[in-house]
Amino acid sequence: MQGDNLYGLSLIAIAAWLSLIYAVIFRRSGSLSASRPRTPFRPAKELAPDLTDPGQQLRAVMAASFERRKLLSASEYKVFKLLEDDVAAARRGYRVFAQTSLGEILTSPDHDGFRSINSKRVDILIVDQGGWPAVAVEYQGRGHYQGTAAARDAVKKEALRKAGVRYVEVSASDSAAQIRSRVREQLGWETVAPTALERLG
């Protein structure tokens, strides 16, 4: 009985030694690693952060640098100030906003339709005394219609039209009086006689 136990232990020891020798030889020759390629180590910093997670967003912001920039170009700001002054002078409770996201002022039960306009913006938005969007004003600078600009404007224009928001385009060649008159007309206010012939630069 004792001899049988010794014989069994000897077989186990021999098998262990053979396994060890096999592993060492094949690992050195590369045969084992070739049959089971290793996953290359990828440093944590190379992994794309999950920016839907506020913690990851905070880490990304803490690691980045930021600078402020103007909300409107100089020409857009001239139009904004012109309309802001005109709307305030009318004393009807209307307000003027700049660079407003369409996703904040329009809604749709159609998921694809909403996604198509969600991140788009209008240069200037006039809201009525109840806070409802009334007129969207887009400034078309020189060379505006390049690339897909016309198609992007068509998307905004159609969504605003369907929602009942008036749309006005103004350009650098329009006088202050022309801009006032065009916007007042869309607001349903009485138009005023031209009082300025200056061009917007």
Backbone as JSON Lines, residues from 0, in Angstrom:
{"i":0,"aa":"M","n":[0.83,-1.19,0.0],"ca":[0.0,0.0,0.0],"c":[0.87,1.25,0.0]}
{"i":1,"aa":"Q","n":[1.87,1.21,0.85],"ca":[2.79,2.35,0.93],"c":[3.57,2.51,-0.37]}
{"i":2,"aa":"G","n":[3.89,1.38,-1.03],"ca":[4.61,1.42,-2.3],"c":[3.76,2.06,-3.38]}
{"i":3,"aa":"D","n":[2.46,1.77,-3.34],"ca":[1.54,2.38,-4.33],"c":[1.51,3.9,-4.17]}
{"i":4,"aa":"N","n":[1.49,4.39,-2.91],"ca":[1.46,5.82,-2.65],"c":[2.73,6.51,-3.15]}
{"i":5,"aa":"L","n":[3.86,5.85,-2.91],"ca":[5.14,6.39,-3.38],"c":[5.17,6.45,-4.9]}
{"i":6,"aa":"Y","n":[4.64,5.42,-5.52],"ca":[4.62,5.35,-6.98],"c":[3.76,6.48,-7.55]}
{"i":7,"aa":"G","n":[2.63,6.75,-6.92],"ca":[1.71,7.81,-7.38],"c":[2.34,9.18,-7.23]}
{"i":8,"aa":"L","n":[3.0,9.38,-6.08],"ca":[3.66,10.67,-5.86],"c":[4.78,10.9,-6.86]}
{"i":9,"aa":"S","n":[5.48,9.83,-7.2],"ca":[6.57,9.94,-8.18],"c":[6.04,10.36,-9.54]}
{"i":10,"aa":"L","n":[4.91,9.77,-9.92],"ca":[4.31,10.13,-11.22],"c":[3.89,11.6,-11.25]}
{"i":11,"aa":"I","n":[3.32,12.08,-10.14],"ca":[2.9,13.47,-10.06],"c":[4.1,14.4,-10.17]}
{"i":12,"aa":"A","n":[5.19,14.05,-9.47],"ca":[6.4,14.88,-9.51],"c":[6.98,14.93,-10.91]}
{"i":13,"aa":"I","n":[7.01,13.77,-11.59],"ca":[7.56,13.72,-12.96],"c":[6.7,14.57,-13.9]}
{"i":14,"aa":"A","n":[5.38,14.47,-13.76],"ca":[4.47,15.25,-14.62],"c":[4.66,16.75,-14.4]}
{"i":15,"aa":"A","n":[4.87,17.13,-13.13],"ca":[5.09,18.54,-12.83],"c":[6.38,19.04,-13.46]}
{"i":16,"aa":"W","n":[7.43,18.24,-13.38],"ca":[8.71,18.63,-13.97],"c":[8.6,18.74,-15.49]}
{"i":17,"aa":"L","n":[7.91,17.8,-16.11],"ca":[7.75,17.84,-17.57],"c":[6.96,19.09,-18.0]}
{"i":18,"aa":"S","n":[5.93,19.43,-17.23],"ca":[5.13,20.63,-17.54],"c":[5.98,21.89,-17.44]}
{"i":19,"aa":"L","n":[6.85,21.93,-16.41],"ca":[7.7,23.08,-16.21],"c":[8.71,23.22,-17.34]}
{"i":20,"aa":"I","n":[9.31,22.11,-17.73],"ca":[10.3,22.12,-18.82],"c":[9.62,22.54,-20.12]}
{"i":21,"aa":"Y","n":[8.43,22.01,-20.39],"ca":[7.68,22.33,-21.6],"c":[7.38,23.84,-21.68]}
{"i":22,"aa":"A","n":[6.94,24.4,-20.55],"ca":[6.6,25.82,-20.52],"c":[7.82,26.69,-20.76]}
{"i":23,"aa":"V","n":[8.95,26.36,-20.13],"ca":[10.17,27.15,-20.28],"c":[10.68,27.11,-21.71]}
{"i":24,"aa":"I","n":[10.72,25.91,-22.3],"ca":[11.27,25.76,-23.65],"c":[10.4,26.51,-24.67]}
{"i":25,"aa":"F","n":[9.09,26.32,-24.6],"ca":[8.21,26.94,-25.6],"c":[8.07,28.45,-25.4]}
{"i":26,"aa":"R","n":[8.19,28.9,-24.2],"ca":[8.11,30.35,-23.97],"c":[9.36,31.03,-24.54]}
{"i":27,"aa":"R","n":[10.54,30.39,-24.37],"ca":[11.78,30.96,-24.9],"c":[11.78,30.96,-26.42]}
{"i":28,"aa":"S","n":[11.23,29.91,-27.02],"ca":[11.26,29.8,-28.48],"c":[10.21,30.7,-29.13]}
{"i":29,"aa":"G","n":[9.25,31.15,-28.34],"ca":[8.23,32.04,-28.87],"c":[7.01,31.32,-29.37]}
{"i":30,"aa":"S","n":[7.01,30.0,-29.37],"ca":[5.88,29.25,-29.9],"c":[4.63,29.49,-29.07]}
{"i":31,"aa":"L","n":[4.79,29.54,-27.77],"ca":[3.65,29.71,-26.89],"c":[3.05,31.11,-27.04]}
{"i":32,"aa":"S","n":[3.93,32.13,-27.11],"ca":[3.42,33.49,-27.23],"c":[2.81,33.74,-28.6]}
{"i":33,"aa":"A","n":[3.29,33.0,-29.63],"ca":[2.73,33.18,-30.95],"c":[1.32,32.62,-31.02]}
{"i":34,"aa":"S","n":[1.08,31.51,-30.31],"ca":[-0.25,30.92,-30.34],"c":[-1.24,31.71,-29.5]}
{"i":35,"aa":"R","n":[-0.77,32.45,-28.51],"ca":[-1.63,33.26,-27.66],"c":[-1.06,34.67,-27.56]}
{"i":36,"aa":"P","n":[-1.33,35.51,-28.55],"ca":[-0.75,36.86,-28.53],"c":[-1.21,37.65,-27.32]}
{"i":37,"aa":"R","n":[-0.28,38.39,-26.75],"ca":[-0.6,39.2,-25.58],"c":[-1.3,40.48,-26.01]}
{"i":38,"aa":"T","n":[-2.2,40.97,-25.17],"ca":[-2.85,42.26,-25.41],"c":[-1.85,43.35,-25.04]}
{"i":39,"aa":"P","n":[-1.54,44.25,-25.98],"ca":[-0.55,45.29,-25.67],"c":[-1.03,46.19,-24.54]}
{"i":40,"aa":"F","n":[-0.12,46.58,-23.7],"ca":[-0.46,47.46,-22.58],"c":[-0.76,48.85,-23.12]}
{"i":41,"aa":"R","n":[-1.87,49.4,-22.66],"ca":[-2.26,50.73,-23.1],"c":[-2.36,51.65,-21.88]}
{"i":42,"aa":"P","n":[-1.53,52.67,-21.82],"ca":[-1.58,53.56,-20.66],"c":[-2.96,54.15,-20.48]}
{"i":43,"aa":"A","n":[-3.31,54.43,-19.24],"ca":[-4.64,54.94,-18.91],"c":[-4.94,56.25,-19.64]}
{"i":44,"aa":"K","n":[-3.92,57.09,-19.84],"ca":[-4.14,58.4,-20.46],"c":[-4.56,58.27,-21.92]}
{"i":45,"aa":"E","n":[-4.27,57.1,-22.57],"ca":[-4.66,56.91,-23.96],"c":[-6.12,56.5,-24.09]}
{"i":46,"aa":"L","n":[-6.73,56.02,-23.02],"ca":[-8.12,55.61,-23.07],"c":[-9.0,56.84,-23.19]}
{"i":47,"aa":"A","n":[-9.96,56.8,-24.12],"ca":[-10.85,57.95,-24.31],"c":[-11.74,58.11,-23.08]}
{"i":48,"aa":"P","n":[-11.81,59.31,-22.52],"ca":[-12.65,59.51,-21.34],"c":[-14.13,59.44,-21.7]}
{"i":49,"aa":"D","n":[-14.93,59.0,-20.77],"ca":[-16.38,58.95,-20.94],"c":[-16.92,60.33,-20.55]}
{"i":50,"aa":"L","n":[-17.13,61.2,-21.53],"ca":[-17.51,62.58,-21.24],"c":[-19.0,62.73,-20.97]}
{"i":51,"aa":"T","n":[-19.72,61.61,-20.81],"ca":[-21.09,61.69,-20.3],"c":[-21.07,61.68,-18.77]}
{"i":52,"aa":"D","n":[-19.92,61.36,-18.2],"ca":[-19.76,61.31,-16.74],"c":[-19.25,62.67,-16.24]}
{"i":53,"aa":"P","n":[-20.0,63.32,-15.33],"ca":[-19.56,64.63,-14.83],"c":[-18.18,64.62,-14.19]}
{"i":54,"aa":"G","n":[-17.79,63.5,-13.56],"ca":[-16.45,63.42,-12.98],"c":[-15.38,63.48,-14.05]}
{"i":55,"aa":"Q","n":[-15.6,62.76,-15.17],"ca":[-14.64,62.79,-16.29],"c":[-14.62,64.18,-16.93]}
{"i":56,"aa":"Q","n":[-15.8,64.81,-17.01],"ca":[-15.87,66.17,-17.56],"c":[-15.04,67.12,-16.71]}
{"i":57,"aa":"L","n":[-15.16,67.0,-15.39],"ca":[-14.41,67.88,-14.49],"c":[-12.92,67.67,-14.65]}
{"i":58,"aa":"R","n":[-12.48,66.4,-14.76],"ca":[-11.05,66.11,-14.94],"c":[-10.55,66.72,-16.25]}
{"i":59,"aa":"A","n":[-11.38,66.59,-17.32],"ca":[-10.98,67.14,-18.62],"c":[-10.86,68.66,-18.56]}
{"i":60,"aa":"V","n":[-11.8,69.3,-17.88],"ca":[-11.78,70.77,-17.76],"c":[-10.6,71.22,-16.92]}
{"i":61,"aa":"M","n":[-10.31,70.49,-15.83],"ca":[-9.18,70.86,-14.98],"c":[-7.84,70.73,-15.72]}
{"i":62,"aa":"A","n":[-7.78,69.81,-16.68],"ca":[-6.54,69.59,-17.42],"c":[-6.39,70.54,-18.61]}
{"i":63,"aa":"A","n":[-7.48,71.22,-18.99],"ca":[-7.46,72.07,-20.17],"c":[-7.23,73.53,-19.8]}
{"i":64,"aa":"S","n":[-6.89,74.33,-20.81],"ca":[-6.8,75.79,-20.61],"c":[-7.96,76.42,-21.37]}
{"i":65,"aa":"F","n":[-8.42,77.55,-20.9],"ca":[-9.54,78.24,-21.53],"c":[-9.25,79.73,-21.68]}
{"i":66,"aa":"E","n":[-9.85,80.31,-22.7],"ca":[-9.81,81.75,-22.89],"c":[-11.21,82.2,-23.28]}
{"i":67,"aa":"R","n":[-11.58,83.4,-22.9],"ca":[-12.89,83.89,-23.31],"c":[-12.81,84.38,-24.76]}
{"i":68,"aa":"R","n":[-13.95,84.38,-25.42],"ca":[-14.03,84.9,-26.78],"c":[-15.34,85.63,-26.96]}
{"i":69,"aa":"K","n":[-15.44,86.48,-27.95],"ca":[-16.62,87.29,-28.16],"c":[-17.79,86.41,-28.58]}
{"i":70,"aa":"L","n":[-18.97,86.77,-28.09],"ca":[-20.18,86.04,-28.44],"c":[-20.6,86.35,-29.87]}
{"i":71,"aa":"L","n":[-20.36,87.57,-30.3],"ca":[-20.72,88.02,-31.65],"c":[-19.53,88.7,-32.3]}
{"i":72,"aa":"S","n":[-19.48,88.65,-33.62],"ca":[-18.45,89.4,-34.33],"c":[-18.8,90.89,-34.21]}
{"i":73,"aa":"A","n":[-17.89,91.74,-34.61],"ca":[-18.13,93.19,-34.52],"c":[-19.36,93.6,-35.33]}
{"i":74,"aa":"S","n":[-19.51,93.04,-36.53],"ca":[-20.66,93.38,-37.38],"c":[-21.96,92.85,-36.79]}
{"i":75,"aa":"E","n":[-21.93,91.63,-36.28],"ca":[-23.12,91.05,-35.64],"c":[-23.52,91.87,-34.42]}
{"i":76,"aa":"Y","n":[-22.52,92.34,-33.68],"ca":[-22.82,93.11,-32.47],"c":[-23.47,94.45,-32.8]}
{"i":77,"aa":"K","n":[-23.08,95.04,-33.92],"ca":[-23.72,96.29,-34.35],"c":[-25.21,96.07,-34.59]}
{"i":78,"aa":"V","n":[-25.54,94.96,-35.26],"ca":[-26.94,94.64,-35.53],"c":[-27.66,94.35,-34.22]}
{"i":79,"aa":"F","n":[-26.99,93.62,-33.33],"ca":[-27.59,93.29,-32.04],"c":[-27.94,94.56,-31.26]}
{"i":80,"aa":"K","n":[-26.98,95.5,-31.17],"ca":[-27.21,96.74,-30.43],"c":[-28.32,97.57,-31.07]}
{"i":81,"aa":"L","n":[-28.33,97.6,-32.4],"ca":[-29.36,98.34,-33.13],"c":[-30.75,97.81,-32.76]}
{"i":82,"aa":"L","n":[-30.91,96.49,-32.8],"ca":[-32.21,95.89,-32.51],"c":[-32.55,95.97,-31.02]}
{"i":83,"aa":"E","n":[-31.54,95.82,-30.18],"ca":[-31.76,95.92,-28.74],"c":[-32.3,97.31,-28.39]}
{"i":84,"aa":"D","n":[-31.69,98.35,-28.96],"ca":[-32.12,99.72,-28.69],"c":[-33.53,99.97,-29.24]}
{"i":85,"aa":"D","n":[-33.79,99.44,-30.43],"ca":[-35.09,99.65,-31.05],"c":[-36.2,98.94,-30.29]}
{"i":86,"aa":"V","n":[-35.94,97.71,-29.87],"ca":[-36.93,96.94,-29.11],"c":[-37.18,97.57,-27.75]}
{"i":87,"aa":"A","n":[-36.11,98.04,-27.1],"ca":[-36.27,98.68,-25.79],"c":[-37.06,99.98,-25.91]}
{"i":88,"aa":"A","n":[-36.81,100.74,-26.99],"ca":[-37.5,102.02,-27.19],"c":[-38.99,101.81,-27.44]}
{"i":89,"aa":"A","n":[-39.37,100.67,-27.97],"ca":[-40.78,100.4,-28.28],"c":[-41.59,100.17,-27.01]}
{"i":90,"aa":"R","n":[-40.93,99.8,-25.91],"ca":[-41.59,99.59,-24.61],"c":[-42.78,98.62,-24.7]}
{"i":91,"aa":"R","n":[-42.56,97.5,-25.33],"ca":[-43.61,96.49,-25.45],"c":[-43.31,95.24,-24.64]}
{"i":92,"aa":"G","n":[-42.23,95.27,-23.9],"ca":[-41.87,94.11,-23.08],"c":[-41.11,93.03,-23.81]}
{"i":93,"aa":"Y","n":[-40.66,93.32,-25.03],"ca":[-39.88,92.34,-25.8],"c":[-38.41,92.41,-25.36]}
{"i":94,"aa":"R","n":[-37.69,91.32,-25.58],"ca":[-36.27,91.25,-25.21],"c":[-35.46,90.67,-26.37]}
{"i":95,"aa":"V","n":[-34.16,90.99,-26.37],"ca":[-33.27,90.53,-27.44],"c":[-32.15,89.68,-26.84]}
{"i":96,"aa":"F","n":[-31.88,88.53,-27.46],"ca":[-30.83,87.61,-27.0],"c":[-29.88,87.31,-28.16]}
{"i":97,"aa":"A","n":[-28.66,86.93,-27.81],"ca":[-27.65,86.61,-28.83],"c":[-27.27,85.14,-28.78]}
{"i":98,"aa":"Q","n":[-26.94,84.59,-29.95],"ca":[-26.44,83.22,-30.09],"c":[-27.27,82.22,-29.28]}
{"i":99,"aa":"T","n":[-28.53,82.11,-29.64],"ca":[-29.45,81.23,-28.92],"c":[-29.56,79.89,-29.61]}
{"i":100,"aa":"S","n":[-29.44,78.82,-28.83],"ca":[-29.54,77.46,-29.36],"c":[-30.98,77.13,-29.75]}
{"i":101,"aa":"L","n":[-31.16,76.56,-30.94],"ca":[-32.5,76.17,-31.37],"c":[-33.08,75.08,-30.48]}
{"i":102,"aa":"G","n":[-32.2,74.26,-29.91],"ca":[-32.66,73.21,-29.01],"c":[-33.29,73.75,-27.74]}
{"i":103,"aa":"E","n":[-33.02,75.02,-27.41],"ca":[-33.6,75.65,-26.23],"c":[-34.93,76.33,-26.52]}
{"i":104,"aa":"I","n":[-35.18,76.65,-27.79],"ca":[-36.42,77.39,-28.11],"c":[-37.39,76.6,-28.98]}
{"i":105,"aa":"L","n":[-36.96,75.45,-29.5],"ca":[-37.85,74.6,-30.3],"c":[-37.88,73.19,-29.7]}
{"i":106,"aa":"T","n":[-38.99,72.51,-29.88],"ca":[-39.09,71.12,-29.45],"c":[-39.82,70.33,-30.52]}
{"i":107,"aa":"S","n":[-39.62,69.04,-30.54],"ca":[-40.27,68.18,-31.54],"c":[-40.39,66.77,-30.99]}
{"i":108,"aa":"P","n":[-41.51,66.09,-31.27],"ca":[-41.63,64.69,-30.86],"c":[-40.79,63.77,-31.74]}
{"i":109,"aa":"D","n":[-40.32,64.29,-32.87],"ca":[-39.49,63.51,-33.79],"c":[-38.03,63.59,-33.35]}
{"i":110,"aa":"H","n":[-37.47,62.47,-32.91],"ca":[-36.12,62.44,-32.37],"c":[-35.08,62.91,-33.4]}
{"i":111,"aa":"D","n":[-35.17,62.4,-34.62],"ca":[-34.19,62.78,-35.65],"c":[-34.31,64.25,-36.03]}
{"i":112,"aa":"G","n":[-35.56,64.71,-36.12],"ca":[-35.77,66.12,-36.44],"c":[-35.17,67.03,-35.39]}
{"i":113,"aa":"F","n":[-35.39,66.69,-34.12],"ca":[-34.86,67.51,-33.03],"c":[-33.34,67.48,-33.02]}
{"i":114,"aa":"R","n":[-32.76,66.31,-33.21],"ca":[-31.3,66.2,-33.22],"c":[-30.69,67.03,-34.36]}
{"i":115,"aa":"S","n":[-31.43,67.19,-35.45],"ca":[-30.92,67.95,-36.59],"c":[-30.82,69.44,-36.31]}
{"i":116,"aa":"I","n":[-31.56,69.93,-35.33],"ca":[-31.52,71.37,-35.04],"c":[-30.97,71.69,-33.65]}
{"i":117,"aa":"N","n":[-30.83,70.69,-32.81],"ca":[-30.51,70.9,-31.39],"c":[-29.29,71.78,-31.16]}
{"i":118,"aa":"S","n":[-28.22,71.55,-31.89],"ca":[-26.98,72.3,-31.63],"c":[-26.83,73.53,-32.52]}
{"i":119,"aa":"K","n":[-27.8,73.78,-33.4],"ca":[-27.72,74.96,-34.26],"c":[-28.17,76.2,-33.48]}
{"i":120,"aa":"R","n":[-27.67,77.38,-33.89],"ca":[-27.98,78.61,-33.18],"c":[-28.43,79.7,-34.15]}
{"i":121,"aa":"V","n":[-29.16,80.66,-33.63],"ca":[-29.48,81.86,-34.41],"c":[-28.67,83.01,-33.81]}
{"i":122,"aa":"D","n":[-28.25,83.93,-34.67],"ca":[-27.41,85.03,-34.2],"c":[-28.13,85.9,-33.17]}
{"i":123,"aa":"I","n":[-29.36,86.29,-33.5],"ca":[-30.13,87.17,-32.63],"c":[-31.56,86.65,-32.53]}
{"i":124,"aa":"L","n":[-32.09,86.62,-31.32],"ca":[-33.47,86.16,-31.11],"c":[-34.24,87.23,-30.34]}
{"i":125,"aa":"I","n":[-35.42,87.55,-30.84],"ca":[-36.31,88.49,-30.14],"c":[-37.47,87.68,-29.56]}
{"i":126,"aa":"V","n":[-37.69,87.83,-28.26],"ca":[-38.79,87.13,-27.61],"c":[-39.84,88.15,-27.18]}
{"i":127,"aa":"D","n":[-41.1,87.69,-27.12],"ca":[-42.17,88.62,-26.75],"c":[-42.27,88.78,-25.24]}
{"i":128,"aa":"Q","n":[-43.27,89.5,-24.79],"ca":[-43.39,89.79,-23.36],"c":[-43.67,88.55,-22.52]}
{"i":129,"aa":"G","n":[-44.11,87.47,-23.17],"ca":[-44.34,86.21,-22.45],"c":[-43.13,85.29,-22.49]}
{"i":130,"aa":"G","n":[-42.05,85.73,-23.16],"ca":[-40.84,84.91,-23.26],"c":[-40.85,83.95,-24.45]}
{"i":131,"aa":"W","n":[-41.88,84.07,-25.31],"ca":[-41.96,83.19,-26.48],"c":[-41.1,83.73,-27.63]}
{"i":132,"aa":"P","n":[-40.4,82.85,-28.35],"ca":[-39.61,83.3,-29.5],"c":[-40.52,83.94,-30.54]}
{"i":133,"aa":"A","n":[-40.16,85.13,-31.01],"ca":[-40.99,85.84,-31.99],"c":[-40.28,85.95,-33.34]}
{"i":134,"aa":"V","n":[-39.04,86.44,-33.33],"ca":[-38.31,86.64,-34.58],"c":[-36.85,86.22,-34.39]}
{"i":135,"aa":"A","n":[-36.34,85.45,-35.34],"ca":[-34.93,85.09,-35.37],"c":[-34.26,85.93,-36.45]}
{"i":136,"aa":"V","n":[-33.14,86.53,-36.12],"ca":[-32.41,87.37,-37.07],"c":[-31.04,86.76,-37.32]}
{"i":137,"aa":"E","n":[-30.72,86.54,-38.59],"ca":[-29.42,85.98,-38.98],"c":[-28.64,87.03,-39.75]}
{"i":138,"aa":"Y","n":[-27.41,87.25,-39.32],"ca":[-26.53,88.19,-40.01],"c":[-25.7,87.43,-41.04]}
{"i":139,"aa":"Q","n":[-25.82,87.83,-42.3],"ca":[-25.07,87.17,-43.37],"c":[-23.92,88.08,-43.79]}
{"i":140,"aa":"G","n":[-22.74,87.76,-43.27],"ca":[-21.57,88.56,-43.6],"c":[-21.07,88.28,-45.0]}
{"i":141,"aa":"R","n":[-20.05,89.0,-45.38],"ca":[-19.45,88.79,-46.71],"c":[-18.87,87.38,-46.78]}
{"i":142,"aa":"G","n":[-19.18,86.69,-47.88],"ca":[-18.67,85.33,-48.05],"c":[-19.37,84.33,-47.16]}
{"i":143,"aa":"H","n":[-20.59,84.67,-46.69],"ca":[-21.29,83.76,-45.79],"c":[-21.62,82.43,-46.46]}
{"i":144,"aa":"Y","n":[-22.13,82.5,-47.68],"ca":[-22.59,81.28,-48.32],"c":[-21.44,80.51,-48.97]}
{"i":145,"aa":"Q","n":[-20.67,79.87,-48.14],"ca":[-19.58,79.01,-48.58],"c":[-19.8,77.62,-48.01]}
{"i":146,"aa":"G","n":[-19.4,76.61,-48.76],"ca":[-19.55,75.23,-48.29],"c":[-21.01,74.87,-48.08]}
{"i":147,"aa":"T","n":[-21.33,74.39,-46.89],"ca":[-22.69,73.94,-46.58],"c":[-23.51,74.99,-45.83]}
{"i":148,"aa":"A","n":[-23.05,76.24,-45.83],"ca":[-23.74,77.29,-45.06],"c":[-25.18,77.46,-45.5]}
{"i":149,"aa":"A","n":[-25.44,77.44,-46.81],"ca":[-26.81,77.62,-47.31],"c":[-27.71,76.49,-46.84]}
{"i":150,"aa":"A","n":[-27.2,75.26,-46.88],"ca":[-28.0,74.12,-46.43],"c":[-28.27,74.19,-44.93]}
{"i":151,"aa":"R","n":[-27.28,74.62,-44.14],"ca":[-27.48,74.75,-42.69],"c":[-28.52,75.81,-42.38]}
{"i":152,"aa":"D","n":[-28.48,76.93,-43.13],"ca":[-29.47,77.97,-42.93],"c":[-30.87,77.49,-43.31]}
{"i":153,"aa":"A","n":[-30.96,76.68,-44.36],"ca":[-32.26,76.15,-44.79],"c":[-32.87,75.26,-43.71]}
{"i":154,"aa":"V","n":[-32.02,74.49,-43.01],"ca":[-32.49,73.64,-41.91],"c":[-33.08,74.5,-40.8]}
{"i":155,"aa":"K","n":[-32.36,75.54,-40.41],"ca":[-32.83,76.43,-39.35],"c":[-34.12,77.13,-39.76]}
{"i":156,"aa":"K","n":[-34.14,77.64,-40.99],"ca":[-35.29,78.39,-41.49],"c":[-36.55,77.53,-41.49]}
{"i":157,"aa":"E","n":[-36.43,76.3,-41.94],"ca":[-37.6,75.41,-42.01],"c":[-38.12,75.04,-40.62]}
{"i":158,"aa":"A","n":[-37.21,74.75,-39.7],"ca":[-37.64,74.41,-38.34],"c":[-38.33,75.59,-37.68]}
{"i":159,"aa":"L","n":[-37.78,76.79,-37.85],"ca":[-38.38,77.99,-37.27],"c":[-39.75,78.27,-37.9]}
{"i":160,"aa":"R","n":[-39.84,78.1,-39.21],"ca":[-41.12,78.32,-39.91],"c":[-42.2,77.39,-39.36]}
{"i":161,"aa":"K","n":[-41.85,76.12,-39.19],"ca":[-42.83,75.15,-38.69],"c":[-43.27,75.47,-37.27]}
{"i":162,"aa":"A","n":[-42.38,76.09,-36.5],"ca":[-42.7,76.43,-35.11],"c":[-43.4,77.79,-35.0]}
{"i":163,"aa":"G","n":[-43.54,78.5,-36.12],"ca":[-44.2,79.79,-36.09],"c":[-43.32,80.93,-35.66]}
{"i":164,"aa":"V","n":[-42.0,80.77,-35.8],"ca":[-41.06,81.84,-35.46],"c":[-40.62,82.5,-36.75]}
{"i":165,"aa":"R","n":[-40.79,83.81,-36.84],"ca":[-40.41,84.55,-38.05],"c":[-38.89,84.56,-38.21]}
{"i":166,"aa":"Y","n":[-38.44,84.68,-39.44],"ca":[-37.0,84.62,-39.76],"c":[-36.63,85.8,-40.64]}
{"i":167,"aa":"V","n":[-35.58,86.51,-40.25],"ca":[-35.12,87.68,-41.01],"c":[-33.62,87.55,-41.25]}
{"i":168,"aa":"E","n":[-33.21,87.76,-42.51],"ca":[-31.79,87.79,-42.83],"c":[-31.39,89.23,-43.08]}
{"i":169,"aa":"V","n":[-30.27,89.64,-42.5],"ca":[-29.74,90.97,-42.75],"c":[-28.28,90.82,-43.19]}
{"i":170,"aa":"S","n":[-27.8,91.81,-43.91],"ca":[-26.43,91.72,-44.41],"c":[-25.68,93.02,-44.2]}
{"i":171,"aa":"A","n":[-24.42,92.99,-44.53],"ca":[-23.55,94.16,-44.34],"c":[-23.98,95.32,-45.23]}
{"i":172,"aa":"S","n":[-24.71,95.04,-46.3],"ca":[-25.13,96.11,-47.22],"c":[-26.44,96.77,-46.79]}
{"i":173,"aa":"D","n":[-27.08,96.26,-45.73],"ca":[-28.34,96.84,-45.25],"c":[-28.06,98.04,-44.34]}
{"i":174,"aa":"S","n":[-28.86,99.08,-44.5],"ca":[-28.73,100.23,-43.62],"c":[-29.44,99.94,-42.31]}
{"i":175,"aa":"A","n":[-29.17,100.74,-41.3],"ca":[-29.82,100.59,-40.0],"c":[-31.33,100.7,-40.15]}
{"i":176,"aa":"A","n":[-31.78,101.66,-40.98],"ca":[-33.22,101.86,-41.18],"c":[-33.86,100.64,-41.84]}
{"i":177,"aa":"Q","n":[-33.16,100.05,-42.78],"ca":[-33.69,98.86,-43.47],"c":[-33.83,97.69,-42.49]}
{"i":178,"aa":"I","n":[-32.85,97.54,-41.62],"ca":[-32.9,96.44,-40.65],"c":[-34.05,96.64,-39.67]}
{"i":179,"aa":"R","n":[-34.17,97.87,-39.15],"ca":[-35.27,98.18,-38.23],"c":[-36.62,97.89,-38.88]}
{"i":180,"aa":"S","n":[-36.79,98.38,-40.09],"ca":[-38.06,98.24,-40.79],"c":[-38.41,96.77,-41.04]}
{"i":181,"aa":"R","n":[-37.41,96.0,-41.47],"ca":[-37.65,94.59,-41.78],"c":[-38.03,93.8,-40.54]}
{"i":182,"aa":"V","n":[-37.36,94.07,-39.43],"ca":[-37.64,93.36,-38.19],"c":[-38.99,93.79,-37.61]}
{"i":183,"aa":"R","n":[-39.26,95.09,-37.63],"ca":[-40.55,95.58,-37.13],"c":[-41.71,94.99,-37.93]}
{"i":184,"aa":"E","n":[-41.52,94.85,-39.22],"ca":[-42.56,94.25,-40.06],"c":[-42.85,92.82,-39.63]}
{"i":185,"aa":"Q","n":[-41.82,92.05,-39.35],"ca":[-42.0,90.66,-38.92],"c":[-42.61,90.58,-37.52]}
{"i":186,"aa":"L","n":[-42.35,91.59,-36.7],"ca":[-42.93,91.63,-35.36],"c":[-44.39,92.09,-35.4]}
{"i":187,"aa":"G","n":[-44.82,92.63,-36.55],"ca":[-46.18,93.13,-36.67],"c":[-46.33,94.53,-36.12]}
{"i":188,"aa":"W","n":[-45.21,95.23,-35.93],"ca":[-45.25,96.61,-35.44],"c":[-45.32,97.54,-36.64]}
{"i":189,"aa":"E","n":[-45.76,98.75,-36.39],"ca":[-45.8,99.73,-37.48],"c":[-44.36,100.02,-37.91]}
{"i":190,"aa":"T","n":[-44.18,100.18,-39.19],"ca":[-42.84,100.49,-39.68],"c":[-42.62,101.99,-39.58]}
{"i":191,"aa":"V","n":[-41.35,102.36,-39.49],"ca":[-41.01,103.78,-39.37],"c":[-40.25,104.22,-40.61]}
{"i":192,"aa":"A","n":[-40.37,105.47,-40.93],"ca":[-39.66,106.01,-42.1],"c":[-38.16,105.92,-41.87]}
{"i":193,"aa":"P","n":[-37.38,105.68,-42.91],"ca":[-35.92,105.59,-42.75],"c":[-35.36,106.86,-42.13]}
{"i":194,"aa":"T","n":[-34.52,106.65,-41.14],"ca":[-33.9,107.8,-40.45],"c":[-32.38,107.76,-40.57]}
{"i":195,"aa":"A","n":[-31.83,106.67,-41.15],"ca":[-30.38,106.57,-41.24],"c":[-30.0,105.89,-42.55]}
{"i":196,"aa":"L","n":[-28.95,106.36,-43.16],"ca":[-28.49,105.79,-44.42],"c":[-27.11,105.14,-44.28]}
{"i":197,"aa":"E","n":[-26.64,105.12,-43.01],"ca":[-25.31,104.58,-42.8],"c":[-25.29,103.08,-43.08]}
{"i":198,"aa":"R","n":[-24.18,102.63,-43.54],"ca":[-23.99,101.2,-43.8],"c":[-23.37,100.54,-42.58]}
{"i":199,"aa":"L","n":[-23.67,99.25,-42.42],"ca":[-23.03,98.5,-41.34],"c":[-21.74,97.93,-41.87]}
{"i":200,"aa":"G","n":[-20.62,98.19,-41.16],"ca":[-19.32,97.7,-41.62],"c":[-18.94,96.42,-41.0]}
